[in-house]
Amino acid sequence: MVSRRTPIDADSIFTLLELGDYLLPYTIRAVCLLGVADHLVDGPLPLEQLAQDTKTHEPSLRKAVQYLATRGIFTLVPPDAVALNPLADLLRTDNPYGARDIFLSPVACTRAMEGLDHAIRTGGSAFDAVHGHSMWDHLANHPEDGEAFDKVMSGVTSMELLAILRVTDWRRFGTVVDVGGGNGGFLASLLRRVKGARGVLFDLPTVVVNAPDEFAAAGVTDRAEIVPGSFLSDPIPSGGDAYVLKRILYSWSDDEVVGILGRVRAAMSADSRLFIMEAGRQAGESPALARRMDLLMLTLSGGGARSLDEQERLLNRAGLALVGAVPTPMFPVIEARRA
């Protein structure tokens, strides 16, 4: 029998190597930690000067910057300088719509991806398999990682806020309760935009510890209240006109979600509204963001994105009714009321 040789497909090999390049995200992380983009705000710099300003080893910095430039991050300016471009500009510390904090996610979270085969095989959390405990327990026991995780969650808050302000008139709500609202960054930004509204932040005691600083920076301290507690077990603060669950439910199982929704329902009045904001699976072909979040939630918590029909069924199980769902560039904004 004559064996047939597999032809060499060099283009596909190089494409696959680029798509599976482990080095890229960690190089981006490194230049974020070193503040490289911050030093280029005023224009291109010679690499020698950039190394001095960032207190780095010039030949090594050169390797990192030249590599990132091949991936479209930073622009090399002859003869030996580097400049920001649109992608690199997103790595600036002071870019309000930047992505820097996203690349500074706790290393424990990125390590969890080593167990993705376990998650795919069993449906369980890769994080739990790698570390021997849940991500939530890890963040509670490692405050520095908890703070970094909060920053990651806050990293896209400005873009999310713009998206939801365009589809919902928040001026109709006197009090907004942000359930699982982390360090209060989203609620602070919302209150700053919606004059006269009051806000209640509800999350774990170890999570809300930095919320006073967020509210003070936004100038809304007098309109913000902090209530420590767990949405998995504690009563949700009552008296809200609007309740927000932003990027919460896709981290939990169906039964846990029904429990969370039931506790929110118990706090709601007949006129209250619940808003769910997270990437979801749509009928047919879902956006890349939803597909990414679906797999990421499986990795970190054993959860995943849900379709609108799936979310409506969970709402109904908790005694809530779907009012509507409006798409945005970030995620659909789902509105519900008491059934």
C-alpha positions as CSV (number, residue, x, y, z in Angstrom):
1,M,0.0,0.0,0.0
2,V,1.3,3.4,-1.0
3,S,0.9,6.0,1.8
4,R,-0.2,9.4,0.8
5,R,1.9,12.3,2.2
6,T,0.0,15.1,3.9
7,P,0.9,18.3,2.0
8,I,2.5,21.1,4.0
9,D,0.2,24.0,4.4
10,A,2.6,26.7,5.7
11,D,0.0,29.5,5.7
12,S,-2.4,27.5,7.9
13,I,0.5,26.6,10.3
14,F,1.6,30.2,10.7
15,T,-2.1,31.4,11.1
16,L,-2.6,28.8,13.8
17,L,0.6,29.7,15.6
18,E,-0.5,33.4,15.7
19,L,-4.0,32.5,16.9
20,G,-2.6,30.3,19.7
21,D,0.2,32.7,20.7
22,Y,0.5,32.5,24.5
23,L,3.2,35.2,24.4
24,L,1.0,38.0,23.2
25,P,-1.3,38.6,26.2
26,Y,1.6,38.3,28.6
27,T,3.7,40.8,26.7
28,I,0.7,43.2,26.7
29,R,0.4,42.6,30.4
30,A,4.1,43.4,30.9
31,V,4.0,46.7,29.0
32,C,0.9,47.7,31.0
33,L,2.7,47.0,34.3
34,L,5.7,49.0,33.1
35,G,3.5,51.9,32.0
36,V,5.0,52.0,28.5
37,A,2.0,53.6,26.8
38,D,1.8,56.3,29.4
39,H,5.2,57.6,28.4
40,L,4.2,58.0,24.7
41,V,1.2,60.3,25.2
42,D,3.1,63.4,24.0
43,G,4.5,61.7,20.9
44,P,7.1,59.2,19.7
45,L,10.2,58.5,21.8
46,P,13.5,56.9,20.9
47,L,13.7,53.4,22.4
48,E,16.7,54.5,24.4
49,Q,14.8,57.3,26.0
50,L,11.7,55.1,26.5
51,A,13.9,52.6,28.4
52,Q,15.3,55.3,30.6
53,D,11.8,56.7,31.4
54,T,10.4,53.3,32.2
55,K,13.5,52.1,34.0
56,T,13.8,49.0,31.9
57,H,16.6,47.1,30.1
58,E,16.7,48.7,26.7
59,P,17.5,45.6,24.6
60,S,14.7,43.7,26.3
61,L,12.2,46.5,25.9
62,R,13.2,46.7,22.3
63,K,12.3,43.0,21.8
64,A,8.9,43.5,23.5
65,V,7.9,46.6,21.6
66,Q,9.1,45.2,18.2
67,Y,7.2,42.0,18.8
68,L,4.0,43.9,19.7
69,A,4.4,46.1,16.6
70,T,4.2,43.0,14.5
71,R,0.8,42.4,16.0
72,G,-0.4,45.9,15.4
73,I,0.3,47.3,18.9
74,F,2.6,50.3,18.9
75,T,4.1,51.8,15.7
76,L,7.8,51.8,15.0
77,V,9.1,55.2,13.8
78,P,12.4,55.1,11.9
79,P,15.1,55.2,12.7
80,D,14.7,53.9,16.2
81,A,11.6,55.3,17.9
82,V,8.2,54.0,18.9
83,A,4.8,55.7,19.0
84,L,1.2,55.0,20.1
85,N,-1.4,53.8,17.7
86,P,-5.1,53.2,18.3
87,L,-4.5,49.8,20.0
88,A,-1.6,50.9,22.1
89,D,-3.5,54.0,23.2
90,L,-6.0,51.7,24.9
91,L,-3.2,50.6,27.2
92,R,-2.8,54.1,28.8
93,T,-3.6,54.3,32.5
94,D,-5.7,57.4,32.0
95,N,-7.7,56.3,29.0
96,P,-11.3,56.3,30.2
97,Y,-12.3,53.7,27.6
98,G,-9.1,51.8,27.9
99,A,-8.4,48.1,28.4
100,R,-5.3,48.2,30.6
101,D,-6.9,46.7,33.7
102,I,-8.3,43.9,31.7
103,F,-4.8,42.7,31.0
104,L,-3.9,42.9,34.7
105,S,-6.3,40.2,35.7
106,P,-5.1,38.1,38.6
107,V,-2.7,35.5,37.5
108,A,-4.8,32.9,39.3
109,C,-7.5,33.6,36.8
110,T,-5.2,33.1,33.8
111,R,-3.8,30.0,35.3
112,A,-7.3,28.6,35.5
113,M,-7.2,28.2,31.8
114,E,-4.7,25.3,32.3
115,G,-7.7,23.3,33.4
116,L,-10.0,24.1,30.5
117,D,-9.8,20.5,29.3
118,H,-11.3,19.4,32.6
119,A,-14.1,22.0,32.2
120,I,-14.8,20.8,28.7
121,R,-14.8,17.1,29.8
122,T,-16.9,17.5,32.9
123,G,-18.8,20.9,32.7
124,G,-17.2,21.9,36.0
125,S,-15.1,25.0,36.7
126,A,-11.5,24.9,35.4
127,F,-10.5,27.3,38.2
128,D,-11.7,24.8,40.9
129,A,-9.8,22.0,39.2
130,V,-6.5,23.9,39.0
131,H,-6.6,25.6,42.4
132,G,-8.7,23.3,44.5
133,H,-11.2,26.0,45.5
134,S,-13.6,28.4,43.8
135,M,-12.6,31.7,42.3
136,W,-14.9,33.5,44.8
137,D,-13.1,31.8,47.8
138,H,-9.8,32.7,46.2
139,L,-10.7,36.4,45.8
140,A,-12.0,36.5,49.3
141,N,-8.8,35.1,50.8
142,H,-6.4,37.1,48.6
143,P,-7.4,40.7,48.8
144,E,-4.8,41.9,46.3
145,D,-6.3,39.6,43.7
146,G,-9.8,40.7,44.7
147,E,-8.8,44.3,44.1
148,A,-7.3,43.4,40.7
149,F,-10.4,41.5,39.8
150,D,-12.5,44.5,40.7
151,K,-10.4,46.7,38.4
152,V,-10.9,44.2,35.6
153,M,-14.7,44.4,36.1
154,S,-14.5,48.2,36.2
155,G,-12.3,48.3,33.1
156,V,-15.3,48.3,30.7
157,T,-17.7,50.2,33.0
158,S,-17.4,53.5,31.0
159,M,-18.4,51.7,27.8
160,E,-21.2,49.8,29.5
161,L,-22.5,53.0,31.0
162,L,-22.7,54.7,27.6
163,A,-24.5,51.7,26.2
164,I,-27.2,51.5,28.8
165,L,-27.8,55.2,29.1
166,R,-28.8,55.2,25.4
167,V,-31.4,52.5,25.8
168,T,-32.9,53.2,29.3
169,D,-34.2,56.4,30.8
170,W,-32.7,56.1,34.3
171,R,-34.2,59.5,35.4
172,R,-37.5,57.6,36.1
173,F,-35.9,55.8,39.0
174,G,-35.4,57.5,42.3
175,T,-33.4,54.7,43.9
176,V,-31.1,52.2,42.1
177,V,-29.9,49.1,43.9
178,D,-26.8,47.6,42.3
179,V,-26.8,43.9,43.4
180,G,-23.3,42.5,43.4
181,G,-22.0,45.8,42.3
182,G,-18.4,45.3,43.3
183,N,-16.4,48.4,44.4
184,G,-19.3,50.7,43.3
185,G,-17.6,52.0,40.2
186,F,-20.6,51.5,37.9
187,L,-23.1,52.8,40.4
188,A,-21.0,55.9,41.1
189,S,-20.8,56.6,37.4
190,L,-24.5,56.2,37.0
191,L,-25.3,58.5,39.9
192,R,-22.9,61.1,38.5
193,R,-24.8,61.1,35.2
194,V,-28.4,60.8,36.7
195,K,-28.7,63.9,38.9
196,G,-31.0,63.5,41.9
197,A,-31.1,59.7,41.9
198,R,-30.0,57.7,45.0
199,G,-28.0,54.5,44.9
200,V,-27.6,51.4,47.1
201,L,-24.5,49.2,46.7
202,F,-25.0,45.6,47.8
203,D,-22.0,43.2,47.8
204,L,-19.7,41.2,50.1
205,P,-18.1,43.2,53.0
206,T,-14.6,42.4,51.6
207,V,-15.7,43.7,48.1
208,V,-17.3,47.0,49.0
209,V,-14.4,48.2,51.2
210,N,-13.2,50.5,48.5
211,A,-16.6,51.8,47.5
212,P,-16.4,55.0,49.6
213,D,-13.4,56.1,47.5
214,E,-15.4,55.5,44.3
215,F,-18.4,57.5,45.5
216,A,-16.2,60.3,46.8
217,A,-14.3,60.5,43.5
218,A,-17.6,60.8,41.6
219,G,-19.0,63.4,44.0
220,V,-22.0,61.3,44.9
221,T,-21.2,60.2,48.5
222,D,-24.3,62.0,49.9
223,R,-26.5,60.0,47.5
224,A,-25.0,56.5,47.9
225,E,-25.5,53.9,50.6
226,I,-23.4,50.8,51.1
227,V,-25.1,47.6,52.4
228,P,-22.7,44.6,52.9
229,G,-24.1,41.2,52.2
230,S,-24.2,38.1,49.9
231,F,-26.8,37.8,47.1
232,L,-26.6,34.0,47.6
233,S,-27.9,34.1,51.1
234,D,-28.8,37.5,52.5
235,P,-31.9,39.6,51.9
236,I,-31.5,42.2,49.2
237,P,-32.1,45.8,50.3
238,S,-35.7,46.8,49.7
239,G,-37.1,50.1,48.5
240,G,-35.4,50.3,45.2
241,D,-37.1,51.5,42.0
242,A,-34.6,49.8,39.9
243,Y,-32.4,46.7,40.6
244,V,-29.3,46.0,38.6
245,L,-27.6,42.6,38.1
246,K,-24.6,43.4,35.8
247,R,-22.4,40.6,34.8
248,I,-23.6,38.4,37.7
249,L,-25.9,35.6,36.6
250,Y,-23.7,33.9,34.0
251,S,-21.3,32.9,36.8
252,W,-23.9,30.7,38.5
253,S,-25.9,27.6,37.9
254,D,-29.6,27.7,37.0
255,D,-30.8,26.9,40.5
256,E,-28.4,29.5,42.1
257,V,-29.7,32.1,39.6
258,V,-33.3,31.3,40.5
259,G,-32.3,31.8,44.2
260,I,-30.6,35.2,43.4
261,L,-33.6,36.3,41.3
262,G,-36.0,35.2,44.0
263,R,-34.2,37.3,46.6
264,V,-34.3,40.3,44.3
265,R,-38.0,39.8,43.7
266,A,-38.6,39.7,47.5
267,A,-37.1,43.2,47.7
268,M,-39.0,44.6,44.7
269,S,-42.3,46.5,44.9
270,A,-45.0,46.1,42.3
271,D,-43.6,49.1,40.4
272,S,-39.9,48.1,40.7
273,R,-37.9,47.0,37.6
274,L,-35.0,44.6,37.4
275,F,-32.3,45.1,34.8
276,I,-30.0,42.2,33.8
277,M,-26.9,43.2,31.8
278,E,-24.5,40.5,30.5
279,A,-23.4,39.0,27.3
280,G,-25.9,36.3,26.2
281,R,-26.3,33.8,23.5
282,Q,-28.6,34.9,20.7
283,A,-30.6,32.7,18.3
284,G,-28.4,31.7,15.4
285,E,-24.9,33.1,15.3
286,S,-23.9,34.9,18.5
287,P,-21.5,37.9,18.7
288,A,-17.9,37.0,19.4
289,L,-18.1,38.7,22.8
290,A,-20.9,36.4,23.9
291,R,-19.0,33.3,22.7
292,R,-15.9,34.5,24.5
293,M,-17.8,35.2,27.8
294,D,-19.6,31.9,27.5
295,L,-16.3,30.0,27.5
296,L,-14.6,32.3,30.0
297,M,-17.5,31.8,32.6
298,L,-17.2,28.0,32.2
299,T,-13.5,28.3,32.8
300,L,-13.7,30.5,35.9
301,S,-16.9,29.4,37.6
302,G,-18.6,26.6,35.6
303,G,-21.2,29.1,34.4
304,G,-21.9,30.4,30.9
305,A,-23.9,32.8,28.8
306,R,-27.6,32.1,28.3
307,S,-30.1,32.8,25.5
308,L,-33.0,35.2,26.1
309,D,-35.4,32.3,26.2
310,E,-33.3,30.6,28.8
311,Q,-33.1,33.7,30.9
312,E,-36.9,34.2,30.6
313,R,-37.5,30.7,31.9
314,L,-35.3,31.5,34.9
315,L,-37.1,34.8,35.5
316,N,-40.5,32.9,35.4
317,R,-39.2,30.3,37.9
318,A,-38.4,33.2,40.3
319,G,-41.8,34.8,39.9
320,L,-40.6,37.5,37.5
321,A,-41.8,38.5,34.0
322,L,-39.8,39.7,31.1
323,V,-40.7,43.3,30.1
324,G,-38.3,43.5,27.1
325,A,-34.7,43.2,25.9
326,V,-32.8,45.9,24.1
327,P,-29.5,45.1,22.3
328,T,-26.5,47.3,22.8
329,P,-22.9,47.1,21.5
330,M,-21.9,45.7,24.9
331,F,-24.8,43.3,25.8
332,P,-28.6,43.1,25.8
333,V,-30.3,45.1,28.5
334,I,-33.1,42.8,29.9
335,E,-35.9,44.5,31.9
336,A,-38.1,42.5,34.2
337,R,-40.9,43.1,36.7
338,R,-42.7,41.1,39.4
339,A,-45.1,38.6,37.8
